[in-house]
Amino acid sequence: MTNPGRLAVIGSLNMDISVAVRRLPGPGETVLGSDAGLAPGGKGANQAVAAARLGGAVRMAGCTGDDEFGLTIRAGLAAESVDVSGVRAVAGAATGLALITVDDSGENTIAVAPGANSMTGEQEIAAALAGPCDLLVASAEIPAAALASALAAARAALVPCLLNLAPAPAQAAALLRGGVDWLVVNESEAAAVLGRPVSGLADAGRSARALCDLGAERAVVTAGASGAAWAGPAGAATVPGLRVPGVDSAGAGDAFVGALAVAVAAGLPATDAVRAACAAGATAATRRGVQDSLPRPAQILAATGITWPLS
């Protein structure tokens, strides 16, 4: 890219503990697994890595503990050319942990212990917006109050914001009332915000329009392998999913958000940006792991036949 978008990401930084299982366990059930792994993660960190691998100039803001996991996470981000000067190591705090199980079909369940992420606040917001920024990317594994402050600070600084409500907090609708340039949610997150079930690509399109009515200028609702839908001032469209041999969907959502952020910051039209993000998400689903699965342009081409539009 000759003019990469300048992105600031505020969000979570976790260490992921993942286990592959034949099928996901039910309540009270123990399922034996294999291929246990320990790797850096967290939605904020994952989205920062995803954007950096696709050409964005990325600055990360958030909190880790002052422990070995925190050191590993910060070193991994720096190795991806992500600016970590806005990542604070909180004395006496533990780095966040995510427990991930992935079944044979690629479906997953994730439980998160926030740890130091719960201390994300004004210091991190100031760090995120301290330098030139074309787009602020914020995700919801940090306190809702910090998200609200980050959105307000971005509006005051005239910086566009992409908000990924994953997971959707109880105050989700209130977060949208102040306005947000781009909102990204999946079906379950859209359902939590709208208070009704959301299922399938057509319903994703209807839900995107409803989310715009709540305050999002543009809303994107992803529907897994079926694709994604968006709505906004320029219209609305559904983008069908890409057929790929999925093995692990754990990193697909973060790949989608990171790719969408780079495409938006570079000025792509909405449908083209969502299509590019779908290609990145589909590619991530063909590989195991979370940050390990986040693709580069050549991998998107190999998996989907689509040339990353900014390479």
Stockholm file with secondary structure:
# STOCKHOLM 1.0

chainA/1-311         MTNPGRLAVIGSLNMDISVAVRRLPGPGETVLGSDAGLAPGGKGANQAVAAARLGGAVRMAGCTGDDEFGLTIRAGLAAESVDVSGVRAVAGAATGLALITVDDSGENTIAVAPGANSMTGEQEIAAALAGPCDLLVASAEIPAAALASALAAARAALVPCLLNLAPAPAQAAALLRGGVDWLVVNESEAAAVLGRPVSGLADAGRSARALCDLGAERAVVTAGASGAAWAGPAGAATVPGLRVPGVDSAGAGDAFVGALAVAVAAGLPATDAVRAACAAGATAATRRGVQDSLPRPAQILAATGITWPLS
#=GR chainA/1-311 SS CCSCCEEEEECCCEEEEEEEESSCCCTTCCCCEEEEEEEEECHHHHHHHHHHHTTCEEEEEEEEESSHHHHHHHHHHHHTTCEEEEEEEETTCCCEEEEEEECTTSCEEEEEECGGGGGCCHHHHHHHTSSCCSEEEEESSSCHHHHHHHHHHHHHTTCCEEEECSSCCTTHHHHHHTCEEEEEEEHHHHHHHHTSCCCSHHHHHHHHHHHHHTTEEEEEEECGGGEEEEEETTEEEEEECCCCCCSCCTTHHHHHHHHHHHHHHTTCCHHHHHHHHHHHHHHHTTSSSSGGGCCCHHHHHHHHSCCCTTC
#=GC SS_cons         CCSCCEEEEECCCEEEEEEEESSCCCTTCCCCEEEEEEEEECHHHHHHHHHHHTTCEEEEEEEEESSHHHHHHHHHHHHTTCEEEEEEEETTCCCEEEEEEECTTSCEEEEEECGGGGGCCHHHHHHHTSSCCSEEEEESSSCHHHHHHHHHHHHHTTCCEEEECSSCCTTHHHHHHTCEEEEEEEHHHHHHHHTSCCCSHHHHHHHHHHHHHTTEEEEEEECGGGEEEEEETTEEEEEECCCCCCSCCTTHHHHHHHHHHHHHHTTCCHHHHHHHHHHHHHHHTTSSSSGGGCCCHHHHHHHHSCCCTTC
//
